[in-house]
Structures are given as C-alpha cells and as structure tokens.
C-alpha cells in the first residue's frame, strides 16, 4: 500500500509541476504577444513623429492649414505612448525584474539572505499588494 501511496503522491507532484510549467509557458506567450503589440505601437509613434516633422517643416516654408492635422497627430501620439506604458507594466507583472543588491547592484534570488557577490545582508522586501 505504501508503494501505491508514493506513486500517487509522485503523480500529484508531477501534475502540479506540469501546471506550473504550463502557467509559465502561458505567461511567456502572453508577454510575447504584448511585446509584439508594443513594437507595433512604437512604430506607429515613429510614423506620427515623422509626419509631424514634415507638417512643421511645411508650415515653416509658409504653407497654411496644417494645425488641425498637427493637433490630431500630437494627441494620437500621446495616447499611443500611454498605451505603450500600460503594456510595459503588464509585461513587468508577468516577468518581474529580480531584486538587486543595494551595495553592488548584483541580481540575487528573492530567497537569498546575503549577496553572493559582496556578502551584503539583504533586506526582505514586502511584495506589493495585488
């Protein structure tokens, strides 16, 4: 009976491990999608800024009636930058940056008590409330 119990427990831990790996893979897929969206939005911002430059130059040369288009592009670009910032926050939540030693700026594992590079005692940070 003990053997069957060990097999059952092993199967449960394997199942939990598979769920963890599956969750991480899902996070990786999700962050890749978000990063692709960020890339598209950044390209759109670049295009807007280029168009703004052209319109301002045309105004400098004496052409009139570009104010409405300039205003539209400025507002659109601002909105895009806000969307990009929000998406970057989502990526950060999926893949938080590891903590760094305050003395030598070496990354360390969250469970570490001392920096493996300089030996500095590491303070435990309270995770932010969700």
Number of C-alpha atoms within 10 A of each C-alpha: 5 7 8 9 10 11 11 12 12 12 12 12 12 12 12 12 12 12 12 12 12 12 12 14 12 13 16 15 12 15 20 13 13 17 17 12 15 20 13 13 17 17 12 16 21 13 14 19 16 12 15 20 13 13 19 16 12 13 14 10 9 8 11 10 9 13 12 9 13 19 12 13 18 16 12 15 21 13 13 18 17 12 16 21 12 13 17 16 13 16 18 12 12 15 13 10 9 10 15 15 19 13 13 12 12 14 15 17 12 13 8 12 14 15 20 14 13 12 12 14 14 18 12 11 8 6 6 5 4 3
